[in-house]
Amino acid sequence: MFGLGEYRTALTLYQDMHRRRRRASGENSLVTLHAEANIAITLHKLGDYEEARAINADLLPRFERAAGKDHSGTTLTRSRLVMNLRALGRDEEADEVHGGIPRF
């Protein structure tokens, strides 16, 4: 559904998948974290940047604890958080999350 641009339907499916993964694997398992990341991605596509930001801000330290700072899930979550913050016009925060490297 996501690939077809049907983001509302995709969001419902991702939320259901997240609930099932959390129940089966635990709150901080990688499969659960990836399922939650799909929700944030979809919310961003729907223009709900603040909710996507809140999810990614919560996910980032959880990915770091579960898989390390260099894990692809951690790196992607950091990038998505930066994207959410920029969409909200919060460029200074985005620069801090990005590692203090200002955008040009």
C-alpha positions, -999 to +999 in steps of 0.1 A: +000+000+000+028+024+009+044+019-025+011+027-042+008+060-023-021+047-002-006+060+030-037+059+053-042+022+045-005+015+049-005+033+083-033+010+096-014-020+084+019-009+099+002-001+133-013-036+133+020-051+124+037-031+152+012-043+178+018-079+168+056-076+167+056-059+201+035-086+216+055-115+200+090-101+203+090-074+229+091-036+230+128-032+220+134-060+196+147-050+163+117-063+144+095-042+167+116-011+162+116-015+124+078-019+125+075+013+145+099+031+121+074+022+093+047+041+112+069+072+115+078+071+078+042+068+068+032+097+091+059+119+076+045+111+041+010+120+054+024+154+066+022+146+103+058+157+109+054+163+146+041+128+153+068+113+130+094+133+149+081+121+183+083+085+172+118+089+157+131+107+187+119+078+209+132+052+185+168+066+181+181+058+216+162+024+215+179+015+182+213+026+197+208+004+228+195-026+208+219-026+179+246+001+183+252+035+169+265+022+135+235-001+128+216+007+097+184+011+117+200+037+140+215+056+110+182+056+091+163+067+122+187+096+128+184+107+092+146+105+094+146+125+126+166+152+109+142+152+080+112+155+104+129+184+123+137+202+090+101+198+078+090+215+111+115+243+105+136+232+135+169+234+117+192+240+147+178+209+164+183+190+131+219+201+129+225+189+165+209+155+158+229+152+125+261+156+146+266+193+146+272+195+109+252+224+095+235+219+061+246+241+032 
